[in-house]
Amino acid sequence: MSRVALFVDAGYLFAQGGMALTGEQRRRTELKLNESAIVAELMDVAKSKCDGVRALRTYWYDAAPSSGLTAQHIGLANMDRVKLRLGAMNGQGQQKGVDSLIVTDMIELARNRSICDAVLLSGDEDVRIGVQIAQNYGVVVHLIGIHPARGSQSVALRQEADTTTEWDKETVGRFLTATAPIQAAPSVVSTPNASTSMNLNAAIDAVIKEMTVTFDSDALSAFETYWGSAQVGLPGEFDRPFLGKLKEATGRMLEKAELRQARHAFEVRVRQMIQKA
């Protein structure tokens, strides 16, 4: 029996998946992923394109934010037969080093005869060299794009692949859902006097309320997964928007002690919600 590896560029998945669902770019925090469902969809493609194959594993490529691993990263890393590969994220929120990880893994698996087929969900032309070299070792590469694939994927990459598949809105909706954007908290501008701490506390409370009011069981489970793996603080996918909303609410960058205060208040609130759930 032959083996197939599944390669997922998470940046492409969320960017184009959100566009397919809503017709506009959506933030990661506004998209909810069912990890098991997307692996199943990838395997459906593998079974339709390759005869008699079994999965080696799924390789999941993403960027690690400066705030650390997200709850989703930890959940994926703990899944059976899923290998998490993380690049870096720059100050503009752009992935760095992810494409080279995809290329390296694809080439090494092909060179070692570990796979005969590869299912690749990506759109970046930079991974084309990995496709070429893997093919030279005898691997058949099946490229998946998200509608409109001809607009969201490199033309050269599509031409290089052995087969192409396009996921439409209905398919994407089986594993990805869009949630309502978190509304900005009321602006609370701090002033250099004794009322500063009062205004800061009000801003923190307002932002926490705005963010947590939409939390469902999945959101609370994300925190439990994160803290259950010995991580401290807030998961990156919640920490970044939280700090951004605080900056909007206070009109300034918070000092380190204030950030610790805010994060602690957020954590206390979420732990209370988990206990009541």
N, C-alpha and C positions, 0 to 999 in steps of 0.2 A: 504493500500500500504506500502511495506517495504522500509527501507532506507539503503543506502550504503554510506560509507565514502571512499574517495580516499586519499591515503597516498603516497607522492612522496619524495624520498631521492634525492635531487638535486645533491649531490656529485656523486652518482652512475649514475644518468641520464647523466651528462655532461661527466664524465670519459668514460663510456661505449658507450654513444651515439657518441662521437667523434671518438672512436675506430671503431665503426661499419661503420661510414661514410667514414673514410679516411684510416683505417688500422693502425693508430698510435695515440698515446696520443696527444690531442690538448689542448691548454690553453683555459680557459673560454673566454678570449678576442677574440679568433679565432672561436667562435661558437655563432650563433645567434638563439635564441629561440623564437618561436611563442607560447606565453602562452595560448591563446585561443585554438589553434590547439591541444596542448598536453592534455588539459582538455577534449576536444572532443574525443581524442583517448582513454583516460582512461574510459570515459563513454561508449564508444563502447564495451570495455571489460566487463564493469559492466552489460550492457544490454545483452551481449551474455552469461554471466555466471549466472545471477540472473534474475528470472522471476518477472516482475511487480515491479521493484524497481525505486525509485527516489533518486537523490543525496542529501545527507545531506549537505556536502561541501567537498572541496578539502583542504587537509592539506599539506602545502609545507614546507619542512625542509631543511635548509641550514645553513651555517656558516657565521657569520658577521665578515668581516675583521676589523682590527684595525682602518682603515681609515673611518669606518662608513658604513651605508647602501649603497647599490648600487642602481642605477636607476632601475635595474630589480626588486630588492626587493620591492621598492616603488610601481612599477607598479603592481606587484603581490598582494601586500597588499591592493591596491585599487580596485582589481577585485571583482565582486560579487561572494559570496559563496566560497571565497578562504581565508584560514587562514594561515598567514605566521608565522612560528616557526623558531627562530634563535638560534643556538648554538654559539660556539666561534671558532676562527681559531688561531692555534698556529703559531710560527715563521717559521715553515716549510711548512705552507700552508695546514695543516691537520685539518679536522673537529674534534671538541671536543664537546661532550654533545648532538650531534644530535640523535644518536640512542636511548638514554634514553628519549628524547622528543617523539619519535615515539612510544616507548613502553608504556609510560605513557598515551598518548592520546588514543591509541588503547584499553588499559585496561579500562580506565575510560568510554569511549563510550560504551564498551561492558557491563561493570558492571551496567551502568545506563539504559541499554536497549535502547540506542539511535540509534543503528544500528543492522542490522541482517547480513550484509555482509561488507567485507572490501576488497578493491583493493589496493594492496601494490606494489609499484615499488621500489625495493631495492635489495641489494645483500649481506648485512652484516649479519653474523651469530648472532651478538649481538641483533638483533631484534626478534630472534626466541622465546625468552621467552615471548615477548608480543603476538606473534601469539598463543602460547600455552595457555596462560591464557585467551585471547579473545575467543578462541575455547571452553574453559571450560564454558564460559558464553553463548555459543550457536552461536557465530559468525562464519560464513564461510569465510575463508580467501583465496583470489585469488591473487596469486603472479605473477608479471610480471617481466621478465628478458629481457635483450638486447643481441642479438646474439654476441658470442656464450654463451647462458645462463649457460650451464654446466661449462663453464670456468670462467664466470664473477660473479657467485653467489655461496654462501655457499651451499654445498651439503645438509647439515643438514637442512638449511632453506627451500630448495626445497622439501625435504622429509616431512617437517612439514606442508607445505601449503596444503590446500584442493584441489586447482587446480593450474596449472601453464600455463603461456602463454609466448611465446617468440616473441619479436618484431625484425623483420629483418631490413636490411638497408633501404628498401623501406618504411617501416612504420616509422622508425626514421626520414627519410627525409621529412616526411609530417609536422614535427614540429621543426626540427633542421637542420640548414645549417652551413657548414664550410666556413669561410672566409680566405683570404690570410693572413699569418702572417705579423705583422708589422716589417719592416726591421729596423735594427739597424741604428742609426744616425751615421754620420762620427765622428770618435774620435777626440775630441778637448781637449787636455791635458792642465790643468791649471798650471801656474807657479807662484811662490811667488813673483810677482813684479807688476808693474802698469798695465800690460796687463791682469791680472787675470779677472777683471770685463768684459773686452772685450771678452775674451775667453768664459766666462760663458754665456754672452749674445748670442754669436754665437752658443753655444751648445744648449741653450734653444730654440732659433729660429729654429735650425736644427731639433731637436726632435719634436717640435710642428708641423713643416711642414711635417715630415715623418708620424706622427700619423694622422693628420687631413686630409691629402690628400686622404685618403681612406674613410672618413666619408660620409655616405649616409643619407637619410632622417630619417632612423630608429635610427642611432647614434645621430643625432641632437635631435630627439624626446626624446631620453633617457635623455639627459641633460635638456630639457625643463620639463620633468616629475620630475626630481630630484630637480631642482630649484623651480619648481612650488609647491612643498610640503614643502617649507620653509627650505630646506637644503642649506647649504653653502659649498663652495669649489667645489671639483671635485668628481663625483661618484667613488666609490672604484674600479670598473672594469676598469676605465680609469686612475685613480690616481696611482695605483700600477705599471702598465707597464710604465707610464710616468716617474716616479721616477727611475725605473730600467734602462730605457734608458738614463736618465740624468747621472746616476752613470757610465754607460759604456762610455758615451761621454766625461765626465770630468775626469774620472779615480779616483774619490774620492767621499766620502759622502758629500753632501751639508750641509751647516749650516742652522739653522732655518730661518734666514732672507733670505737666498738664495732660500730656498724651498718656502717661501711665494711669493717671486718675480717670481719664475718659475710657480707656480700654478696660480698666478694672470694673467700672460701673456697667459697661456693656456686658462683660462676662457674668457679673452678679445677676443681671437681669435675665440673661439667657439660662443660667443655671436654675433660677427660680421657675422659669417657664418649663424647663425639662422636668423638674420635680412635680409640677402640677399636671403635666401631660399624662 
